[in-house]
């Protein structure tokens, strides 16, 4: 047997071994599933992952099908137990002359691949079938059941069936029974997915039955139900359901329970009291954070931030609390969710992309809502004083402090908090300052945040991210606000020029070029995300500075002045790029020169008079020739390949 034939034989044996290993893994998985009735990925009985599909009893059926297909694939023609062990253990010999395999052996790899693809296709078919049969049928049935209960209540009212108290009792008992049955099916009979859906439907039925005792006017008048009694009953129902679901490891049912809890909190606004609604909402938020210490579920906590501040907004509109009460409630809710984020970041799931996105949303929503509430309370408390932006600045300081406290523990570090502190600080100062002062302060904050981020004793990636956000927003502000609100260049009034639009654009251009240079020196310290922006964040700042420079010249000049200024600006950038040997700077210079050339040939030829048009072409021609000479002197014709190399 030659080397080539031997190599082919080895590859064929490897393929057969790999196929047998795959079949063995499927058989073992099928055996495990058949013994336990659920997927082997489930951590504990009755538990489920927050983001993963919930394993159900259908897995045993699919595993049995896999077992049958694997058994057939082992020996299509008979019982696997009757297979000759020697014929399976000895490889088929290869013809030394032709290198071909004996009949029936050369298609082994193809048959194995076909068998694998058949199994995968069958799995895909069962997956969608299971999704429709259990999840979607179950959800649709639960919704139909809840709607049916509502119609039953309406029908009972119309026909006089039972009394209001009897209807409430029947609905509550029926919902509780459905919840208990669903929990039994999930924890005892291993019908996890169906059991969770049934439990959620039972909770909804019981909740809205109790809610009807006060929410429907006829029920409230007939039964004489006081608001406090309904609130207590709903609270007990939500609390018991949440505790049981946490024990069972059912995050979706827990989320539903707390969602209904927030509905109860919104109902408490009917009491028109100063204490009930905020205390109820804060207790719900504290309960979810406490659950996060045991079960690091991010979705319920993130969702509760929207619900908490949403119900507080309703309370603010209905009750109109004093500024001190609003500030006190915000001062409790804001650090509570900061602590919740700290707890969630201690989970092993923090490496998952979706989980990290949830944590970012948690920090952003918490910070923005708290800043708005504090801003409202401060302005309400001091209506005559100039306190605009104080609430945003206070939240920014709190975020920076929270980030600094945990900065040594990289796994718990909240980068979104650091970035948010920079953004909110500039936003608060912007409310209290004039446009030019806002630009100056924003540039100072950007430079300070960037400098702080590179300190060896402060891991300030978050502060640098915030600086990038502020820089991007500042560019928009310059174009939308400063370009129209500030005074233009006026040679007769130097003071107006120094405090107007030219100064604002010039400061931004100079600062962005300086930052570009700073980042080019420390480019190795940048994150991978920063390097992805125009190859690096260095290029982004340089492009922003060049663009602002071009627009600023166009705003302050006109006609021939714009063409001349752009040509000289591009030539200056090109010269700097050649002197320091920076390709990026040279490309920016070339781009500005191309823009100037396009303007002269396309616009100046028709819009300007003869004298101005002549000046534009002469200056542009001189600048382009000078640029060409600079390239020739720097690179040389030999480098460009125009002249032969004479030695």
Secondary structure, DSSP 4 states (H G I P E B T S, - for coil): --HHHHHHHHHHHHHHHHHHHHHHHHHHHHHHHHHHSS-TT--STT---SSSPPP-THHHHHHHHHHHHHHHHH-TTS-GGGS-HHHHHSPPPB-TTT-PBPTTTTTHHHHHHHHHHHHHHHHHHHHHHHIIIIIIHHHHHHHHHHHHHHHHHHHHHHHT-S-HHHHHHHHHHHHHHHHHHHHHHHHTS--HHHHHHHHHHHHHHHHHHHHHHHHSHHHIIIII--HHHHHHHHHHHHHHHHHHHHHHT-HHHHHHHHHHHHHHHHHGGGG--SSHHHHHHHHHHHHHHHHHHHS--HHHHHHHHHHHHHHHHHHHHHH---HHHHHHHHHHHHHHHHHHHHHHTTSGGGGSHHHHHHHHHHHHHHHHHHHHHHHHHHHHHTTTS--TTHHHHHHHHHHHHHHHHTTT-GGG--HHHHHHHHHHHHHHHHHHS-HHHHHHHHHHHHHHHHHHHT-TT---HHHHHHHHHHHHHHHHHIIIIIHHHS----TT-HHHHHTSHHHHHHHHHHHHHHHHHHHHHTGGGS-HHHHHGGGSHHHHHHHHHHHHHHHHHHHH--THHHHHHHHHHHHHHHHHHHHHT-HHHHHHHHHHHHHHHHHIIIIIHHHS-HHHHHHHHHHHHHHHHHHHHHHHHHHHHHHHT-S----
